[in-house]
Amino acid sequence: MISSLKLSDTGLRQMVTTITHICMSQEFKQLKEELEQIYQDAGEDDFAEMAFKDALYTMLLQSEEYTPDGVSLIP
């Protein structure tokens, strides 16, 4: 699946670095925990996975480096 993205090695490294920084941030951890509680209270079976995905997607959208379609804005 990653190969279908056709990212350069530099672009892929940049994306991985951005995702790593997001996942290690306190803001991400707090958002993920809040979403886990909401989804668990709603009776979702995979609440932890859903919360992780939704929190990551939200933080990526807020990132200055990527657009919603994942294309780098940095030249």
Beta strands, then each sheet from edge to edge (+ up, - down):
end
